[in-house]
Amino acid sequence: MRRKNRRPASPLPQRLGVDPVHLRLPLEGDWPTVREHLVERLPAVAAARVDAALRAGEIVGEQGPVAPDEPFRPGAHLWFYRDLPAEVPVPFELVVLHRDEHLVVVDKPHFLATTPRGRHVIETALSRLRHALDLPALSPAHRIDRLTAGLAMFVVRPEERGAYQTLFRDRQVRKEYRAIAPYDPDLALPRTVRSHIVKERGVIAARELDAPPNSESRIELLERRDGLACYGLQPLSGRTHQLRLHMSGLGVPILGDPVYPVVLPEPAPDDFRRPLQLLASTVEFTDPLTGRERRFESRRTLAAWDDPSGWAAGG
């Protein structure tokens, strides 16, 4: 059996925790130069930008910088740094709660994405951690929504990532969340909510269909005061926006939710007021590598509960 050719190690290091782009030239083609191929292959990048990068030695092959007139070589590997979108810094600290040879567990703030996606690249937990901890191979064991605060786990060694991801896939991680939402005296709790959730690519809101359930959430009332309640949420499955959708469906949407029950206009990138009042508060599992029982707890609190008037005023 023929073994797949392994990708060569990148000659370029990460930049601010972000990997350089890797391209492999086609095995067949009649482009006279690498430059001609790149201009055709990268239509979103202006030809002038490709030319400038080649002149500056910013496009690198296995033997070093690629010359502007370098002939096309089938199967050659190239690396370069992409032009990153302008990002507004998320002005909240990413707290490392635990670090060992296998895992990094952090207390993520609201508004910070877990991994690079779309316009969020450098301002993500993964990029920050790779850069700050000098762990270029760090990878996520799972992800939580950008708007949700709390616990996120990252794997130090690439070869161990599958073991931890399998825990989440097979529902062997017990996760608890806290949420602040209106109090409804007529809502009988605790209860388990089950529904069929679908999330279409490019559509911000997930929706529920009349079909066999593929999601399950346990919801209980922890405390109540002044028309608000603190709810304990336990997702027994991992659908996108599951807790937010289930809470909204019960008539008690989580405070600060810009999507459920109604999709609101997107705020300005630097508007960090009134964050979604949802916190990934606890994770428990048996470590697949060491056999140890693990439990991590967030140290964050939810502003609408601690300072409801300040939160309502957008402070």
C-alpha positions, 0 to 999 in steps of 0.5 A: 500500500502506498503511503501518503506523502507527509507534509514537510515541516513549515520553515515559517514559525507561527505568528501571534499563535497563527500558523502560516498558510500552506499550499502544495502546487498541483502535480500537473499544470502549464503555468510558466511560473509560480507567480502565474499559478498563485495569481490564478489560484488566489483570485481574492488576492490582488496580483499586485499583492502577490507580486509584492510578497514575492519581491519581499521574500514573503512566500517561502518554499522548502529551499527558501524564498520564492523568486518572482520569476521562479519556474512552476514546479509540480508538487512543490510546497509553499508557505506564507503569512496571510493578511489578517483582518483588522481585529478589535482586541478583546479587553478581558483576561484569559485565565489559565486554571490548569496546565500540565504535560497533557492539558491546558484548561482556561477560564475564557471571557465573554466575546473571545472566540475559542479558535480562529474562524472568520474575522476572529483569528488572533483574538481567540483563545487558541492563538493567545495561548499558543503565543503566550505559553509557547505551545505552537502545537496546542489544539482544542479538545472542544469549543464553546461559543464566542459569547459564552464565558467559562471553561475551555480545554486544550490539548498540548500534544497533537497525538493525544487530541483524539483521546480527549475529543472522544470524551466529548463525542461520547458524552463522557464529560459532565458539563454544567453551566450557569445562566441568568434569565427571567424568572417564571413562576409558572415554569415547572423545574427541574425538567429535561428538554429534548428537541431536534435542532438543526444549524444551517451553515451561514445562518446565525440562528439554529432552529427546532424541527418536528423530528426525533430529538437529537438534543437534550438539556437538563434545566433547574432553578438554583436561585431567584430574586427581583424577577430574575433567576439563576439556572443550572444547565446540563447539556446532555448532548452538544448541538450548536446553541443548544442551551440558548435555544432550549431556554428561549423555547421555555420562555426564559431567554438568557439575558444578553442573547442577541439571537434567541428569541429574536436575531438583533442587529450585530453590535459594533466590534468594540461593544462589549456591554451586556454580554450573554449571561451564560457561563460554562461553570464546571467540567468533570471527567476521567482522564483517558491518559492518566485514569485520574478523576478531573474536575475544573470549576470556573472562577468567573461570575455573571454580571447580571446576577452580581450587579444587575443594575450595572449590567442593565446600564451597560456598565 
